[in-house]
């Protein structure tokens, strides 16, 4: 009889031990869950940044498409700056509901030609537009390593003819997309992840796409180098 009473008294203590074990393991399970959610969200966001870089470059490369709503005539080889603004706005909406203040887009036209001696190569920015990003410099260094600088490592080697003289100039539309990712959970641990992606494509309709009416503002700006 005493043994039976002892066993009955022991049962609650076993339930208590299970509660203690769960309390110990719960933070670990929560950490794993939050970590998995962050990794998944980072992957999805990185894919968006990559896709936007590709899409925005290709949209501009398909110009010129005559804008019938413009209040001034647009040359047959140019894109209106207002359309670049529309492209930037569309890219921001795709990034929603992320914080678009951390999103930057730069679209530029790059010309690659032979040097005066006839060897390969000299790269120049024809024009550059940005929305909350960094304009590409007019004088381009092919050996530059900065994220926003044009570097030979970012161009398919086939475009540069393996360093030999070019038979004709190469015209590129370049889209630089940057996004500062800050997770909703665990930001104090993970911090800010800077995602940068550049995509290069050739104009489809003409040799090179020019631009008309580049803006100058707080978040949007642009420049024509030559």
Residue pairs with C-beta under 8 A, 6 or more apart in sequence:
34 185
34 186
35 186
37 185
38 183
38 185
38 186
38 190
41 183
42 181
42 183
42 193
45 98
45 179
45 181
45 195
46 195
48 94
48 95
49 177
49 178
49 179
49 195
49 196
49 197
50 197
52 91
52 94
52 95
52 105
52 175
52 177
52 197
53 175
53 176
53 177
53 197
53 198
53 199
54 175
54 199
55 91
56 87
56 91
56 105
56 107
56 175
56 177
56 199
57 107
57 173
57 174
57 175
57 199
57 200
57 201
58 201
59 87
60 79
60 84
60 87
60 107
60 173
60 175
60 209
61 173
61 201
61 202
61 203
61 204
61 209
62 204
62 205
63 78
63 79
63 83
63 203
63 205
63 209
64 74
64 75
64 76
64 77
64 78
64 79
64 205
64 206
64 209
66 74
66 76
67 74
67 80
67 82
67 83
70 80
70 82
72 212
72 213
74 80
74 212
75 210
75 212
76 206
77 206
77 207
77 208
77 209
77 210
78 209
78 210
78 211
78 212
79 209
79 210
79 211
79 212
80 211
80 212
80 213
81 129
81 211
81 212
81 213
81 214
81 215
81 222
82 213
84 107
84 129
84 211
84 222
85 131
85 215
85 220
87 105
87 107
88 105
88 131
88 220
91 103
91 105
91 177
92 100
92 103
92 131
95 103
95 179
98 179
98 181
99 182
101 132
102 179
102 180
102 181
102 182
103 132
103 177
103 178
103 179
104 130
104 131
104 132
104 133
104 134
104 176
104 177
104 178
104 179
105 130
105 131
105 132
105 133
105 175
105 176
105 177
105 178
106 128
106 129
106 130
106 131
106 133
106 134
106 135
106 136
106 148
106 175
106 176
107 128
107 129
107 130
107 173
107 174
107 175
107 176
108 125
108 126
108 127
108 128
108 129
108 135
108 136
108 173
108 174
108 176
109 125
109 126
109 127
109 128
109 171
109 172
109 173
109 174
109 208
109 209
109 210
109 211
110 123
110 124
110 125
110 126
110 136
110 140
110 150
110 171
110 172
110 173
110 174
110 200
111 123
111 124
111 126
111 169
111 170
111 171
111 172
111 208
112 121
112 122
112 123
112 159
112 160
112 166
112 169
112 170
112 171
112 172
113 121
113 122
113 124
113 166
113 169
113 170
114 120
114 121
114 122
114 165
114 166
115 121
115 122
118 165
119 165
120 160
120 161
120 163
120 164
120 165
120 166
121 142
121 160
121 163
121 166
123 140
123 142
123 150
124 138
124 139
124 140
124 225
124 226
125 136
125 137
125 138
125 139
125 140
125 150
125 225
126 208
126 210
126 224
126 225
126 226
127 210
127 211
127 214
127 222
127 223
127 224
127 225
128 135
128 136
128 222
128 223
128 225
129 135
129 211
129 214
129 215
129 220
129 221
129 222
130 220
130 221
130 222
131 219
131 220
132 219
132 220
133 148
133 176
133 178
134 148
134 176
134 178
135 221
135 222
135 223
136 148
136 149
136 150
136 174
136 176
137 149
138 223
138 225
138 226
140 149
140 150
141 149
141 150
141 151
142 150
142 151
142 152
143 151
143 152
144 150
144 151
145 151
147 178
147 196
148 176
148 196
150 174
152 160
154 198
154 200
155 172
155 200
156 200
159 170
159 172
159 200
160 166
161 167
169 207
170 202
171 202
171 203
171 207
171 208
172 200
172 201
172 202
173 200
173 201
173 202
173 203
173 209
174 198
174 199
174 200
175 198
175 199
176 196
176 197
176 198
177 195
177 196
177 197
177 198
178 194
178 195
178 196
178 197
179 194
179 195
180 192
180 193
180 194
180 195
181 192
181 193
181 194
181 195
182 191
182 192
182 193
183 190
203 209
211 222
211 224
214 221
214 222
214 223
214 224
215 221
215 222
216 222
